[in-house]
Amino acid sequence: MRAKISGTAKVPRLCVFRSSKYIYAQLIDDERGKTLASASDLKAGSKKNKTARAEEIGRQIARLALDRKIKRVVFDKGGYQYHGRVRALAEGARQGGLKF
């Protein structure tokens, strides 16, 4: 996947990591090897189900990206199927204003 997907400063890579309990998202500039923004539900403490929390993290990462004047990203699902929490995060990011 990494050979085909790469992010730049203007169009960073939105990388998703999903564990059994939590979900994480990062905006990465691969040219400089820097993380531009990150969000996770690690400290959310929400009583929502995992899918709803993933959608909220998608909206949160979109808000962080728009604060940095980033409107377009390359979606890196990290080898996971585009299903369930990964899909909910992507839809939340789209609702937040990001374009893939």
C-alpha positions in Angstrom: 0.0 0.0 0.0 2.7 2.5 0.9 4.3 2.2 -2.5 1.1 3.5 -4.1 -0.1 5.9 -1.5 1.9 8.9 -0.6 1.1 12.3 1.0 2.6 15.8 0.5 2.3 19.0 2.5 -0.7 20.2 0.4 -2.4 16.7 0.1 -1.3 14.7 3.1 -2.1 11.0 3.8 -4.9 10.3 6.2 -3.7 7.1 7.9 -6.0 5.0 10.0 -5.1 2.5 12.7 -7.7 0.4 14.3 -7.2 -1.7 17.4 -9.7 -3.9 19.1 -10.8 -1.0 21.5 -9.7 2.3 19.9 -9.2 4.0 16.5 -6.5 6.5 15.6 -6.1 8.8 12.6 -3.1 10.9 11.5 -2.4 13.4 8.7 1.1 12.6 7.4 3.4 14.5 5.1 5.5 11.7 3.6 7.9 14.0 1.8 9.2 15.4 5.1 8.2 12.4 7.3 6.2 14.6 9.6 2.8 14.1 11.3 0.7 17.2 10.7 -2.2 16.3 13.0 -3.6 13.3 14.9 -6.8 12.3 16.7 -7.9 9.2 18.6 -10.7 8.1 20.9 -8.1 6.9 23.5 -9.1 9.5 26.1 -12.6 10.2 24.8 -14.3 8.4 27.7 -17.5 8.4 25.6 -20.2 5.8 26.2 -21.0 5.7 22.5 -20.4 2.5 20.5 -17.1 2.1 18.6 -18.6 3.0 15.2 -20.0 6.3 16.5 -16.7 7.2 18.1 -14.9 6.5 14.9 -17.2 8.9 13.0 -16.6 11.5 15.6 -12.8 11.0 15.2 -13.2 11.5 11.5 -15.0 14.9 12.1 -12.3 15.8 14.6 -9.4 15.1 12.2 -11.3 17.1 9.5 -11.5 20.0 11.8 -7.8 19.9 12.6 -7.0 19.6 8.8 -9.2 22.6 7.9 -7.5 24.6 10.7 -4.2 24.0 8.8 -5.9 25.0 5.5 -5.9 21.4 4.2 -9.0 20.5 2.2 -7.9 17.4 0.3 -6.3 14.2 1.6 -5.3 10.8 0.3 -7.0 8.1 2.4 -4.8 5.2 3.6 -7.0 2.5 5.2 -3.9 0.7 6.4 -4.8 -2.7 4.9 -8.1 -2.8 6.7 -11.3 -3.5 4.8 -13.4 -0.3 4.0 -16.1 -1.5 6.4 -17.4 -0.7 9.8 -15.2 1.7 11.9 -12.8 2.5 9.0 -15.8 3.5 6.8 -17.4 5.5 9.6 -14.1 7.4 10.1 -13.9 8.2 6.4 -17.6 9.3 6.3 -17.0 11.5 9.4 -14.0 13.2 7.7 -16.1 13.8 4.6 -18.9 15.3 6.7 -16.3 17.5 8.3 -15.3 18.9 4.9 -12.4 16.8 3.7 -12.2 15.6 0.1 -10.6 12.3 -0.8 
